[in-house]
Amino acid sequence: FLSVLFAKGSGSGEMDKPYLISNVDQLIFYSRITADAIRTKYWTRCARLTDDIDATEKGTEVVLGKSATYPYRSTFDGDKHFIKLNISYASTPAAFISYMSSGTIKNLILKGNVTNTGSGKTSWLSGFIGVADLDREPIRIENCVSAVTLTNPNGGTINLGGFVGELAIIRPGSSGN
């Protein structure tokens, strides 16, 4: 039933039959199902872009893996397309993928802005992954381009990177840093 919510020709979300994403609404839906606390079978569903996406008007709605409890753990294939972002967070980490614990990001170009609007605290800023959890499975970033402007206008300590803001080991019950 989920394939009707994605682009025509979408598969089941398996590696060889990924969900196809052609617009910002499908990207938002994918963000939500891969972080669903109840329907855990969607956590590892794969996706592939079929078109460039301008997500600048959607802010954090398009962010994957928004919490350390429900990190992104799948494969996202940009298929040489771009996503244009405009993400502002008062808390961190600020990135296209806030937390990632396993999987692959490949063939994706990210453009736009990622901003931490919180004041005077430690910030993790990145184009792709805010915090990469190294305690689980491997994380791969392949054939990607980060053309994202990272901004921390209110000061504080910054951990930033074009691809990864911080490498960490996140154990159950820990804050992740």
Backbone bond lengths (Angstrom), bond angles and torsions (degrees), N, CA, C in turn:
res aa  C-N    CA-C-N  psi(-1)  N-CA   C-N-CA  omega(-1)  CA-C   N-CA-C  phi
1 F - - - 1.442 - - 1.526 111.42 -
2 L 1.352 118.27 -28.03 1.461 120.57 -179.47 1.518 112.54 -68.56
3 S 1.333 117.49 -26.63 1.459 119.12 -177.20 1.525 112.07 -62.02
4 V 1.320 119.04 -24.96 1.466 120.26 177.54 1.519 111.54 -73.06
5 L 1.328 118.62 -18.60 1.456 121.90 178.79 1.522 112.16 -86.98
6 F 1.321 116.57 -9.61 1.454 121.47 178.13 1.523 109.35 -107.95
7 A 1.319 117.61 -178.28 1.461 122.71 -176.84 1.530 111.07 -63.58
8 K 1.320 114.65 156.35 1.465 121.17 179.14 1.528 109.85 -55.30
9 G 1.312 116.28 133.97 1.452 121.77 -179.69 1.513 114.24 91.01
10 S 1.333 117.30 4.15 1.464 120.45 -179.71 1.514 111.67 -60.35
11 G 1.314 112.80 148.23 1.445 119.33 175.99 1.517 111.12 -96.96
12 S 1.316 115.08 -155.73 1.466 122.51 -175.90 1.525 113.24 -91.69
13 G 1.332 116.91 2.40 1.457 120.48 -177.93 1.519 112.90 92.22
14 E 1.317 116.72 0.59 1.473 120.42 176.46 1.526 108.82 -74.30
15 M 1.328 116.76 163.61 1.458 121.88 -176.91 1.535 111.82 -54.48
16 D 1.316 117.61 -43.83 1.465 120.96 -178.47 1.529 113.13 -87.61
17 K 1.322 117.90 -4.82 1.469 123.19 178.74 1.527 109.43 -140.81
18 P 1.355 116.53 65.10 1.464 119.61 -174.15 1.529 112.66 -69.96
19 Y 1.334 114.69 160.64 1.456 119.47 168.49 1.522 106.29 -66.43
20 L 1.311 117.24 137.87 1.454 121.83 178.02 1.524 108.92 -100.34
21 I 1.318 115.54 129.26 1.458 121.38 -175.62 1.522 108.73 -118.10
22 S 1.341 115.63 120.31 1.461 120.12 -177.90 1.528 113.80 -119.54
23 N 1.352 117.31 -5.87 1.466 118.99 -179.58 1.527 110.52 -149.84
24 V 1.322 115.85 170.65 1.459 121.49 -174.11 1.534 111.96 -66.56
25 D 1.319 118.89 -34.06 1.465 120.42 179.26 1.527 111.47 -65.20
26 Q 1.323 116.71 -37.93 1.465 120.37 176.70 1.522 110.79 -68.02
27 L 1.332 117.40 -35.99 1.468 120.88 176.75 1.527 110.69 -65.06
28 I 1.324 117.69 -41.49 1.466 121.60 177.28 1.521 110.53 -62.70
29 F 1.326 116.95 -44.05 1.465 120.77 178.88 1.524 110.57 -61.64
30 Y 1.334 116.58 -42.36 1.470 120.83 177.93 1.526 110.39 -61.42
31 S 1.319 117.42 -42.08 1.461 121.37 177.51 1.525 110.79 -57.58
32 R 1.303 116.37 -42.23 1.466 120.45 -177.73 1.529 112.76 -70.33
33 I 1.327 117.52 -43.97 1.481 117.66 -176.02 1.513 112.58 -73.02
34 T 1.333 118.47 -28.47 1.466 119.31 -179.75 1.522 112.26 -79.54
35 A 1.328 117.62 -2.78 1.469 121.71 177.04 1.522 111.23 -123.11
36 D 1.323 117.57 17.24 1.462 122.23 -176.74 1.528 110.13 -73.24
37 A 1.321 116.74 119.28 1.469 122.02 -176.50 1.529 112.27 -69.44
38 I 1.318 117.97 -22.52 1.464 121.09 -176.34 1.527 112.06 -95.32
39 R 1.322 116.56 -46.68 1.469 121.15 -177.48 1.526 109.78 -95.04
40 T 1.314 116.24 74.41 1.460 121.86 -173.74 1.530 113.02 -65.88
41 K 1.315 119.01 -17.23 1.468 120.23 -179.66 1.524 111.88 -63.83
42 Y 1.342 118.24 -18.07 1.458 121.50 179.89 1.522 113.05 -88.11
43 W 1.331 118.32 -8.13 1.461 121.66 -177.21 1.524 112.46 -57.91
44 T 1.295 117.88 -34.01 1.458 121.00 -174.53 1.529 112.91 -106.14
45 R 1.298 118.32 17.72 1.467 121.54 -180.00 1.527 110.67 -73.31
46 C 1.317 115.75 136.65 1.457 123.22 -176.60 1.529 110.79 -93.65
47 A 1.331 115.32 155.88 1.461 120.41 178.90 1.515 110.43 -141.59
48 R 1.346 114.87 154.42 1.463 121.72 175.92 1.527 108.99 -137.72
49 L 1.317 115.90 132.57 1.464 120.10 176.02 1.524 109.46 -73.97
50 T 1.326 116.12 143.76 1.459 121.08 174.76 1.514 111.56 -116.32
51 D 1.340 116.69 -0.24 1.456 121.63 -179.04 1.530 108.87 -160.12
52 D 1.326 116.41 161.60 1.460 120.88 172.25 1.521 108.53 -69.17
53 I 1.351 116.48 146.64 1.464 120.89 -177.64 1.522 109.95 -129.34
54 D 1.335 115.44 127.11 1.462 121.25 172.39 1.525 106.84 -97.54
55 A 1.328 116.27 107.04 1.466 121.83 -177.81 1.525 111.50 -108.86
56 T 1.325 117.50 19.03 1.469 120.68 -174.38 1.523 113.28 -63.62
57 E 1.308 118.28 -26.83 1.469 120.97 -179.34 1.527 112.68 -86.02
58 K 1.332 118.01 -6.84 1.473 121.55 -174.46 1.521 114.13 -101.90
59 G 1.323 118.09 -8.00 1.463 120.94 176.25 1.517 113.28 53.77
60 T 1.336 116.37 -129.38 1.466 121.78 -175.07 1.526 113.92 -78.18
61 E 1.318 118.55 -4.40 1.466 120.08 179.00 1.530 112.37 -60.22
62 V 1.325 117.70 -28.11 1.466 121.23 -177.27 1.525 113.14 -89.22
63 V 1.326 117.81 -5.70 1.467 121.61 -176.39 1.530 110.35 -67.28
64 L 1.323 115.59 134.93 1.466 122.20 175.89 1.522 108.77 -95.21
65 G 1.348 117.16 153.98 1.468 121.94 174.65 1.508 113.65 55.75
66 K 1.303 117.69 56.84 1.463 121.55 -172.23 1.523 114.93 -72.73
67 S 1.339 119.02 -9.52 1.467 119.13 179.01 1.522 110.43 -140.57
68 A 1.340 115.60 155.37 1.463 120.54 176.95 1.526 110.59 -65.65
69 T 1.332 117.25 -26.89 1.466 121.63 178.57 1.525 111.14 -70.36
70 Y 1.332 116.90 -36.98 1.471 122.03 -179.23 1.526 109.59 -125.49
71 P 1.342 117.20 67.59 1.459 120.18 -177.85 1.529 111.50 -72.78
72 Y 1.319 115.91 162.78 1.465 120.09 173.63 1.516 107.59 -71.50
73 R 1.336 116.90 137.16 1.473 120.72 -177.27 1.519 111.53 -148.93
74 S 1.316 115.79 54.98 1.451 119.24 -176.81 1.525 110.43 -148.36
75 T 1.331 116.10 -160.12 1.456 122.20 179.10 1.516 109.88 -116.24
76 F 1.330 115.42 129.52 1.461 121.95 176.69 1.518 106.97 -122.61
77 D 1.328 116.56 114.23 1.455 123.21 -178.49 1.523 108.91 -105.70
78 G 1.322 117.09 113.28 1.458 121.54 179.35 1.514 113.18 -74.47
79 D 1.337 117.31 -13.96 1.464 122.94 178.79 1.537 110.95 50.67
80 K 1.339 116.50 37.06 1.469 125.99 178.36 1.529 113.13 69.03
81 H 1.330 117.17 21.27 1.464 122.06 174.84 1.521 109.06 -99.10
82 F 1.339 115.33 170.66 1.452 119.30 177.93 1.518 111.07 -118.70
83 I 1.335 113.94 156.31 1.462 122.71 169.05 1.521 105.61 -121.13
84 K 1.324 115.87 126.17 1.461 120.89 176.52 1.516 108.03 -98.61
85 L 1.352 116.15 121.91 1.461 123.45 -173.50 1.523 112.29 -109.92
86 N 1.318 115.74 157.52 1.458 123.01 165.93 1.532 105.72 -147.31
87 I 1.330 115.74 82.98 1.464 122.46 -173.52 1.520 109.69 -105.31
88 S 1.338 116.09 127.79 1.463 121.52 174.12 1.520 108.50 -125.95
89 Y 1.323 116.40 125.57 1.457 122.45 -179.94 1.519 109.78 -122.72
90 A 1.323 116.36 138.07 1.458 120.27 171.55 1.522 109.68 -87.49
91 S 1.318 116.18 -18.89 1.463 121.56 175.32 1.526 107.16 -118.24
92 T 1.295 116.62 173.13 1.451 118.76 -176.34 1.517 109.88 -122.19
93 P 1.283 119.70 165.23 1.446 128.50 5.54 1.533 112.38 -86.79
94 A 1.310 115.93 147.64 1.460 122.55 -179.35 1.522 108.73 -106.74
95 A 1.335 115.80 116.39 1.466 122.28 -179.19 1.524 108.02 -171.94
96 F 1.330 116.92 173.50 1.468 120.60 174.17 1.532 109.66 -62.12
97 I 1.339 116.56 -38.30 1.461 121.93 174.55 1.525 106.32 -119.92
98 S 1.326 118.10 110.05 1.468 120.11 -177.74 1.520 111.23 -64.31
99 Y 1.332 116.73 -53.48 1.468 122.13 179.22 1.521 108.44 -128.94
100 M 1.335 116.14 135.89 1.464 121.21 177.06 1.513 107.82 -135.19
101 S 1.354 116.19 132.97 1.465 119.37 -178.45 1.519 113.34 -115.75
102 S 1.315 118.74 -12.63 1.458 122.10 175.84 1.519 108.19 -171.32
103 G 1.317 116.30 165.42 1.449 119.76 175.61 1.510 113.64 113.37
104 T 1.339 113.63 -169.07 1.458 121.40 -174.05 1.525 110.15 -138.10
105 I 1.311 114.87 137.00 1.457 122.58 169.39 1.517 104.73 -115.07
106 K 1.334 117.64 124.19 1.462 118.65 -176.59 1.525 112.14 -144.11
107 N 1.329 113.69 154.71 1.467 122.36 173.83 1.519 113.18 53.17
108 L 1.325 117.31 38.08 1.459 121.60 -175.59 1.525 110.51 -122.01
109 I 1.320 115.46 139.56 1.452 122.75 174.67 1.524 106.92 -113.39
110 L 1.320 117.11 123.68 1.457 121.38 175.01 1.519 108.65 -108.19
111 K 1.345 114.90 134.56 1.462 122.33 178.13 1.522 108.09 -128.26
112 G 1.321 116.81 166.97 1.457 120.16 172.85 1.504 113.62 110.03
113 N 1.349 115.43 -145.60 1.469 122.36 -172.89 1.520 111.62 -134.20
114 V 1.330 114.91 141.25 1.459 122.13 170.94 1.527 106.05 -129.38
115 T 1.344 115.68 123.45 1.454 121.13 -174.47 1.519 111.22 -129.10
116 N 1.341 116.27 136.43 1.456 121.38 170.69 1.525 107.03 -97.13
117 T 1.326 117.26 117.34 1.466 120.78 -178.47 1.528 112.46 -98.76
118 G 1.333 117.39 0.31 1.465 120.91 176.86 1.520 110.00 -67.78
119 S 1.324 116.02 161.09 1.465 117.94 -176.82 1.519 112.27 -112.64
120 G 1.323 115.18 130.60 1.445 123.54 169.18 1.511 117.27 58.54
121 K 1.325 119.06 28.69 1.453 119.24 177.24 1.518 109.57 -126.70
122 T 1.309 116.56 171.83 1.448 120.61 -179.83 1.519 109.88 -66.60
123 S 1.332 115.56 134.84 1.454 121.78 -177.67 1.515 110.45 -122.72
124 W 1.317 115.58 143.01 1.448 122.20 171.70 1.515 106.22 -116.50
125 L 1.299 116.72 114.16 1.456 122.27 -178.39 1.517 109.83 -123.18
126 S 1.323 115.37 137.91 1.450 119.90 179.84 1.513 109.71 -162.95
127 G 1.308 116.42 158.33 1.452 119.92 172.31 1.520 111.13 -73.03
128 F 1.326 117.27 -48.22 1.456 121.12 -173.06 1.534 113.59 -97.29
129 I 1.340 117.72 -65.76 1.460 121.06 -172.73 1.523 109.33 -123.41
130 G 1.336 117.25 124.65 1.458 121.03 177.28 1.513 111.13 -70.42
131 V 1.338 117.07 -56.89 1.463 122.53 178.31 1.529 108.43 -129.96
132 A 1.318 116.26 122.09 1.462 122.81 176.76 1.522 108.16 -99.81
133 D 1.332 116.51 116.99 1.466 122.89 -178.66 1.526 109.18 -84.12
134 L 1.318 116.52 110.75 1.465 121.80 -176.37 1.523 113.21 -89.15
135 D 1.343 117.54 5.17 1.459 120.98 -176.76 1.527 112.17 -86.48
136 R 1.289 118.98 -4.90 1.463 121.20 -174.69 1.514 110.07 -114.57
137 E 1.300 117.74 -119.57 1.462 123.01 -177.68 1.528 110.32 -95.27
138 P 1.322 117.09 169.04 1.467 119.71 178.84 1.537 111.94 -62.89
139 I 1.314 114.92 149.25 1.466 122.95 173.63 1.517 106.55 -118.59
140 R 1.330 115.87 130.42 1.461 120.47 -179.21 1.530 110.12 -123.11
141 I 1.326 114.84 139.78 1.457 122.04 170.75 1.522 105.04 -123.79
142 E 1.340 116.19 115.88 1.460 121.04 -173.60 1.529 111.14 -126.09
143 N 1.333 116.79 131.66 1.468 122.54 173.19 1.524 112.86 52.12
144 C 1.322 116.65 46.33 1.464 121.97 -178.58 1.528 110.87 -114.32
145 V 1.331 115.26 156.94 1.460 122.11 177.14 1.521 107.72 -128.00
146 S 1.333 116.01 129.84 1.454 121.57 174.78 1.521 108.53 -109.14
147 A 1.337 115.68 108.37 1.464 122.07 177.08 1.526 107.83 -117.72
148 V 1.335 114.62 47.20 1.457 122.41 -175.46 1.528 109.36 -105.16
149 T 1.329 116.37 136.97 1.457 121.51 173.87 1.520 108.60 -88.09
150 L 1.330 117.38 124.22 1.457 123.32 -179.56 1.520 109.00 -102.72
151 T 1.359 116.73 130.28 1.457 120.92 -175.13 1.518 111.21 -135.23
152 N 1.342 115.72 136.20 1.455 122.62 175.00 1.533 107.00 -132.00
153 P 1.340 117.60 79.72 1.467 120.68 -170.79 1.530 115.97 -70.12
154 N 1.324 118.02 -17.99 1.469 120.68 -174.04 1.515 114.44 -101.82
155 G 1.301 118.35 9.96 1.460 121.11 177.11 1.516 112.65 81.21
156 G 1.305 115.36 -165.22 1.451 121.68 -175.62 1.516 110.45 95.24
157 T 1.307 116.10 175.61 1.455 121.94 -179.88 1.515 109.45 -77.38
158 I 1.325 116.33 137.27 1.463 120.34 -178.33 1.519 110.17 -120.93
159 N 1.322 116.55 132.04 1.463 123.93 167.61 1.516 104.10 -113.89
160 L 1.325 116.80 111.37 1.455 117.35 -176.01 1.503 111.73 -136.34
161 G 1.318 113.52 158.05 1.449 120.84 177.23 1.512 109.71 -164.56
162 G 1.296 116.72 150.62 1.458 120.23 177.68 1.515 112.22 -62.52
163 F 1.346 115.91 -32.97 1.462 120.01 -179.06 1.519 113.40 -111.19
164 V 1.339 118.10 -42.76 1.471 121.67 -178.03 1.522 108.92 -136.29
165 G 1.343 116.34 129.82 1.455 121.09 178.42 1.513 112.63 -79.41
166 E 1.350 117.13 -39.27 1.463 120.56 179.73 1.517 110.18 -153.73
167 L 1.331 114.99 139.86 1.461 122.09 170.13 1.515 106.02 -97.18
168 A 1.334 117.12 129.22 1.460 120.25 -174.93 1.515 110.91 -144.28
169 I 1.316 114.45 165.66 1.469 121.65 168.99 1.519 105.90 -115.32
170 I 1.332 115.14 114.45 1.468 120.71 -177.49 1.517 108.40 -107.63
171 R 1.299 116.16 116.36 1.453 121.54 177.66 1.523 108.35 -105.43
172 P 1.338 117.49 153.01 1.470 119.36 178.92 1.523 111.05 -51.35
173 G 1.336 115.60 131.41 1.455 120.66 178.88 1.518 114.46 88.06
174 S 1.360 117.23 -4.61 1.461 118.86 179.22 1.521 109.50 -95.92
175 S 1.311 116.97 164.88 1.459 121.10 179.98 1.502 112.05 -84.12
176 G 1.337 117.86 -12.79 1.446 121.29 177.24 1.514 115.08 94.34
177 N 1.312 117.80 9.69 1.457 117.21 177.59 1.510 110.41 -143.03
